[in-house]
């Protein structure tokens, strides 16, 4: 299997959900297509550090409120790629 090639990765749609934890993180829901393949949903977490920097982490566990927000946004992301 060949290594990941970022030039073949295409972001089709993306939405950042409002922070549900007081502004320390947000969740990003996006749709990507790699090398003309089937579009897939990606869920990630943006971390806002006190020094003003941001970072990205795996989502891991979500609160019920975050889960409901993600579930509500997936149809919007999917309609944007059809």
N, CA, C and O of each residue as an XYZ file, in Angstrom:
328
protein
N       0.843     -1.171      0.000
C       0.000      0.000      0.000
C       0.895      1.243      0.000
O       1.848      1.343      0.772
N       0.568      2.166     -0.867
C       1.362      3.393     -0.996
C       1.090      4.356      0.158
O       0.048      4.291      0.810
N       2.028      5.230      0.391
C       1.890      6.235      1.447
C       0.808      7.251      1.081
O       0.502      7.454     -0.094
N       0.241      7.877      2.097
C      -0.772      8.917      1.903
C      -0.173     10.075      1.104
O       0.923     10.546      1.405
N      -0.899     10.525      0.088
C      -0.471     11.649     -0.740
C      -1.475     12.785     -0.560
O      -2.596     12.693     -1.061
N      -1.098     13.855      0.148
C      -2.049     14.939      0.421
C      -2.569     15.630     -0.843
O      -3.624     16.261     -0.794
N      -1.872     15.531     -1.953
C      -2.350     16.158     -3.194
C      -3.555     15.415     -3.769
O      -4.268     15.964     -4.609
N      -3.795     14.180     -3.332
C      -4.929     13.391     -3.815
C      -6.144     13.496     -2.897
O      -7.212     12.971     -3.214
N      -5.981     14.173     -1.762
C      -7.058     14.318     -0.788
C      -7.825     15.599     -1.069
O      -7.238     16.680     -1.108
N      -9.130     15.483     -1.265
C      -9.959     16.640     -1.599
C     -11.038     16.817     -0.529
O     -11.818     15.901     -0.271
N     -11.077     18.010      0.097
C     -12.120     18.317      1.074
C     -13.346     18.784      0.309
O     -13.287     19.768     -0.428
N     -14.457     18.080      0.483
C     -15.685     18.378     -0.246
C     -16.599     19.334      0.517
O     -17.261     20.176     -0.088
N     -16.636     19.207      1.827
C     -17.486     20.058      2.666
C     -16.958     19.987      4.088
O     -16.348     18.995      4.488
N     -17.202     21.059      4.855
C     -16.719     21.087      6.232
C     -17.551     22.064      7.053
O     -18.009     23.090      6.552
N     -17.733     21.724      8.321
C     -18.448     22.610      9.231
C     -17.851     22.471     10.622
O     -17.659     21.360     11.116
N     -17.559     23.603     11.250
C     -17.059     23.629     12.623
C     -18.242     23.883     13.540
O     -18.960     24.869     13.374
N     -18.445     23.004     14.499
C     -19.538     23.156     15.445
C     -19.096     24.049     16.598
O     -17.931     24.029     16.994
N     -20.015     24.819     17.127
C     -19.708     25.697     18.252
C     -19.214     24.879     19.440
O     -19.631     23.740     19.650
N     -18.323     25.485     20.204
C     -17.775     24.840     21.389
C     -18.887     24.541     22.388
O     -19.735     25.389     22.662
N     -18.871     23.338     22.922
C     -19.857     22.937     23.927
C     -19.228     22.835     25.308
O     -19.884     22.420     26.264
N     -17.947     23.216     25.417
C     -17.251     23.050     26.695
C     -16.621     24.351     27.187
O     -15.577     24.329     27.840
N     -17.239     25.463     26.881
C     -16.724     26.732     27.363
C     -15.631     27.339     26.506
O     -14.965     28.280     26.938
N     -15.429     26.829     25.310
C     -14.477     27.435     24.388
C     -13.098     26.815     24.341
O     -12.201     27.384     23.718
N     -12.888     25.659     24.980
C     -11.558     25.050     24.923
C     -11.382     24.124     23.722
O     -10.256     23.897     23.280
N     -12.482     23.586     23.189
C     -12.415     22.741     21.990
C     -13.648     22.966     21.120
O     -14.675     23.454     21.591
N     -13.533     22.606     19.856
C     -14.665     22.558     18.933
C     -14.553     21.277     18.125
O     -13.474     20.693     18.027
N     -15.651     20.844     17.553
C     -15.655     19.651     16.713
C     -15.834     20.068     15.260
O     -16.637     20.946     14.943
N     -15.069     19.421     14.386
C     -15.143     19.672     12.948
C     -15.687     18.416     12.278
O     -15.175     17.318     12.493
N     -16.732     18.586     11.463
C     -17.281     17.492     10.671
C     -17.022     17.841      9.212
O     -17.402     18.917      8.749
N     -16.380     16.936      8.493
C     -16.058     17.226      7.099
C     -16.210     15.973      6.244
O     -16.243     14.853      6.753
N     -16.303     16.184      4.950
C     -16.352     15.086      3.982
C     -15.137     15.222      3.085
O     -14.824     16.309      2.602
N     -14.458     14.105      2.868
C     -13.256     14.077      2.049
C     -13.364     12.967      1.018
O     -14.064     11.973      1.210
N     -12.653     13.166     -0.077
C     -12.573     12.169     -1.136
C     -11.093     11.981     -1.439
O     -10.380     12.959     -1.665
N     -10.627     10.751     -1.446
C      -9.218     10.492     -1.710
C      -9.063      9.813     -3.065
O      -9.609      8.736     -3.303
N      -8.313     10.458     -3.942
C      -7.971      9.902     -5.253
C      -9.207      9.486     -6.047
O      -9.196      8.453     -6.716
N     -10.271     10.286     -5.976
C     -11.484     10.008     -6.739
C     -12.336      8.899     -6.159
O     -13.280      8.448     -6.806
N     -12.025      8.449     -4.951
C     -12.769      7.363     -4.322
C     -14.070      7.830     -3.700
O     -14.503      8.965     -3.900
N     -14.682      6.940     -2.948
C     -15.955      7.223     -2.289
C     -15.773      8.293     -1.210
O     -14.833      8.204     -0.420
N     -16.651      9.303     -1.157
C     -16.557     10.324     -0.103
C     -16.767      9.697      1.276
O     -17.592      8.800      1.451
N     -16.001     10.190      2.246
C     -16.101      9.687      3.608
C     -16.177     10.851      4.584
O     -15.634     11.929      4.340
N     -16.865     10.609      5.694
C     -17.023     11.614      6.742
C     -15.842     11.524      7.705
O     -15.418     10.433      8.085
N     -15.323     12.679      8.091
C     -14.262     12.748      9.093
C     -14.733     13.648     10.226
O     -15.296     14.716      9.983
N     -14.503     13.219     11.463
C     -14.860     14.004     12.636
C     -13.585     14.229     13.431
O     -12.887     13.276     13.777
N     -13.281     15.479     13.721
C     -12.072     15.817     14.466
C     -12.370     16.848     15.529
O     -13.467     17.404     15.587
N     -11.382     17.096     16.370
C     -11.534     18.074     17.444
C     -10.423     19.109     17.329
O      -9.253     18.756     17.187
N     -10.789     20.391     17.389
C      -9.826     21.487     17.424
C      -9.677     21.893     18.884
O     -10.670     22.073     19.590
N      -8.447     22.034     19.327
C      -8.161     22.432     20.701
C      -7.632     23.860     20.685
O      -6.711     24.180     19.934
N      -8.219     24.718     21.518
C      -7.790     26.111     21.633
C      -6.972     26.255     22.914
O      -7.512     26.164     24.017
N      -5.674     26.478     22.765
C      -4.785     26.591     23.919
C      -4.798     28.011     24.477
O      -5.113     28.964     23.765
N      -4.457     28.142     25.745
C      -4.465     29.446     26.420
C      -3.497     30.438     25.793
O      -3.716     31.646     25.882
N      -2.424     29.952     25.157
C      -1.442     30.846     24.536
C      -1.886     31.346     23.159
O      -1.140     32.065     22.493
N      -3.101     30.969     22.726
C      -3.630     31.427     21.454
C      -3.441     30.462     20.300
O      -4.024     30.657     19.234
N      -2.641     29.427     20.488
C      -2.429     28.428     19.439
C      -3.602     27.465     19.366
O      -4.390     27.358     20.306
N      -3.711     26.771     18.251
C      -4.712     25.723     18.110
C      -4.015     24.431     17.719
O      -2.910     24.446     17.177
N      -4.666     23.328     17.996
C      -4.159     22.017     17.626
C      -5.316     21.122     17.245
O      -6.480     21.466     17.452
N      -4.989     19.978     16.691
C      -6.012     19.021     16.276
C      -5.789     17.705     17.002
O      -4.654     17.263     17.180
N      -6.889     17.086     17.418
C      -6.843     15.802     18.109
C      -7.939     14.904     17.568
O      -8.875     15.366     16.915
N      -7.811     13.621     17.848
C      -8.889     12.693     17.553
C     -10.078     13.069     18.432
O      -9.905     13.648     19.505
N     -11.256     12.746     17.986
C     -12.444     13.095     18.760
C     -12.494     12.312     20.060
O     -12.766     12.888     21.114
N     -12.241     11.030     20.008
C     -12.355     10.236     21.229
C     -13.792     10.222     21.717
O     -14.717      9.985     20.940
N     -13.975     10.471     22.972
C     -15.324     10.474     23.547
C     -15.987     11.827     23.330
O     -15.341     12.875     23.349
N     -17.315     11.766     23.121
C     -18.095     12.992     22.962
C     -19.185     13.014     24.022
O     -19.668     11.971     24.463
N     -19.559     14.213     24.417
C     -20.712     14.358     25.304
C     -21.969     14.058     24.495
O     -21.928     14.030     23.265
N     -23.060     13.839     25.171
C     -24.325     13.611     24.490
C     -24.676     14.821     23.632
O     -25.149     14.667     22.506
N     -24.450     16.015     24.154
C     -24.743     17.245     23.412
C     -23.902     17.329     22.138
O     -24.411     17.697     21.079
N     -22.616     16.989     22.240
C     -21.750     16.989     21.054
C     -22.217     15.945     20.045
O     -22.239     16.209     18.843
N     -22.589     14.768     20.525
C     -23.060     13.692     19.649
C     -24.308     14.109     18.883
O     -24.432     13.833     17.690
N     -25.224     14.769     19.564
C     -26.456     15.219     18.915
C     -26.149     16.297     17.875
O     -26.770     16.320     16.812
N     -25.207     17.179     18.165
C     -24.829     18.222     17.211
C     -24.194     17.612     15.970
O     -24.484     18.036     14.851
N     -23.330     16.619     16.159
C     -22.696     15.944     15.019
C     -23.750     15.220     14.189
O     -23.742     15.307     12.961
N     -24.654     14.508     14.851
C     -25.714     13.791     14.141
C     -26.575     14.746     13.321
O     -27.030     14.394     12.232
N     -26.800     15.947     13.838
C     -27.609     16.924     13.120
C     -26.912     17.542     11.924
O     -27.578     17.997     10.994
N     -25.584     17.570     11.927
C     -24.842     18.217     10.858
C     -24.475     17.257      9.720
O     -24.216     17.705      8.603
N     -24.448     15.954      9.985
C     -24.051     15.007      8.947
C     -24.957     15.076      7.712
O     -24.430     15.028      6.600
N     -26.288     15.184      7.836
C     -27.108     15.304      6.624
C     -26.754     16.556      5.798
O     -26.796     16.516      4.568
N     -26.409     17.655      6.468
C     -26.019     18.881      5.759
C     -24.716     18.666      4.990
O     -24.588     19.101      3.845
N     -23.764     18.004      5.612
C     -22.489     17.711      4.941
C     -22.727     16.786      3.752
O     -22.172     17.010      2.676
N     -23.543     15.754      3.933
C     -23.807     14.809      2.856
C     -24.530     15.449      1.678
O     -24.244     15.123      0.526
N     -25.468     16.362      1.955
C     -26.182     17.028      0.865
C     -25.261     17.952      0.080
O     -25.496     18.200     -1.103
N     -24.232     18.457      0.715
C     -23.272     19.341      0.033
C     -22.385     18.585     -0.950
O     -21.817     19.195     -1.856
N     -22.255     17.269     -0.790
C     -21.364     16.517     -1.674
C     -22.110     15.751     -2.742
O     -21.480     15.148     -3.611
N     -23.419     15.754     -2.709
C     -24.192     15.011     -3.725
C     -24.475     15.864     -4.916
O     -25.112     15.407     -5.865
